[in-house]
Every structure is written in structure tokens, then in C-alpha cells.
Amino acid sequence: MATFEVEERIPQSAEDAKRVHTYPLIKQCDMYEDMRAEVTELCVTGCEKFPTDNEAAARFVKENVDKKFGSAWHVLIGEDFGFEITHEVNNLLYMFCGGNLAILVWKCS
């Protein structure tokens, strides 16, 4: 019989708590794997580049996704929103970055 010990890591400071929740958490995605990886990277880069300006981060992501995958992309970045959208198949990404910052990227033409 094997035994194991679980050590629960509790953040000791605000910086530790921030570090725990900095990875991108994908909640819903129907993109192909390569597109998902590129769009996720753009979202993380935009949020790191503009940490206090969600509008500028969304603009950064939209402009880069439009260049890379063609036009008609939409980007929404915020902390408290709901959504009901129509989108093209294989062109939706809903994720969280930095803990509570939600990012929605979709294409509709």
C-alpha cells in the first residue's frame, strides 16, 4: 500500500497569489490547435503589454489577429461581462488570463 502526503500551497502575499493565477485558462475553444496557440499567445502578450488598459489590449489582439487570420475578428477583454454571440465555426476562444481577466475572441462575417 502506497502512502503519499499532500502539501497545500497557500499564497503568503499578493505577489504569490498573482503568480499562482497567471497562466492562461481556456474555458471554451473550438479553434484548431495551431490557431488556438497563436491567439492565446497574442492575448497573453496584449494583457501583459497593457495591464491597466483593457481597451488597448483588445485593440492590440484584434489588429494582430486580423493581420494573421484575415478580417472580421472581434475581441472583448474585461472582468465582468456575459455574452451571447453568433460566430463562425472553428473561430471562438474564451479564456481567462491573470486570474480574473476574461478574454473573448471570435470571428463573424
N, C-alpha and C positions, 0 to 999 in steps of 0.2 A: 504494500500500500504506500503510495507516494503522498508526501505532505508538502505543502507549499505555504509561503507567507506572502500576504498581500500588503504592500505599503501604499497607503493613500497619500497622494501628494496634494497638500493644501497650500495654495499660494500665500506667501508671507507678506507680500507687499503688492501695491498696484502694478508695479513693473512686472512682477512674477505672474500676476493674473493676466496681464496683457500678453505676455509671452505664451501662456497656455492656449490662448484663443486666437492666435494669429494665422493659423493655417486656413486655406480656403475650404469651406464646407459646401459641397454641391448638394442641393436639395432636389432639384429636378433638372434633367438634361436629356434631350433627345438628339443632340448633335453627334456627328461621327467623332471618333476618338481624337483624331488629329486636330479637327476644328475645335473641339472642346478644350484641348490642352492649350491651344493658341489663344482662344478667347479668355480662358481662365487666367492665363499669364498677363494678358492685357488689362484685365480687371484688377488684378493684384497690383500691377505697376501703376495704374491710374490712381488707385486708392493710396498707395504709398507716396506718389508724387504730389497729390493734392489731399492731404489728410484732413483738412478742415473745410474744404470746398467741394461738396458732392456734385454740384453742377459742373465745375471744371473737370472733375474726374469722369463724369458721364460723357462730357464732350470729347475728352481725350479717347475714351474707349470707343465711342461711336465713330469718330473720324478714322481711327486706326482699323476698326472692323470694316467700315465702308471701303477703305483702300484695299484691304486684304481679300474680302469676300464679296465685293460689289455693294451697291447702294440698297436703301430701304431698310436699314437696321435701326432699331430703337433701343435706348439704354436708359434705365431708371436706377438710381442709386439713392438709398435713404435708410432710415432706421424704423419707420413706422408707416407702412402702406399695405394695402391689399390690391389685388388685381384680378381682372378677368379680361383676357385678350384673345384675339384670333391671330394665329401665326402660321407660317409655312412649316410643313413637316421637316424635321431634322434641323430646325433653326431656333431652338429655345434653350436658354440657360438661366437657371435661377439658383443663386448661390449666396453664401454669407462669407464675409471677409472681416477679419479683425474682431470677431465675436458677434457684434450686433448690427453690422452694416450689411444690409441686403442689397443685392445687385441682380437686376433682371435685364437680360439681353435677348431680343427676339427680332425676327425678320418677318415683315409682311409687305406684300406688294399690292 
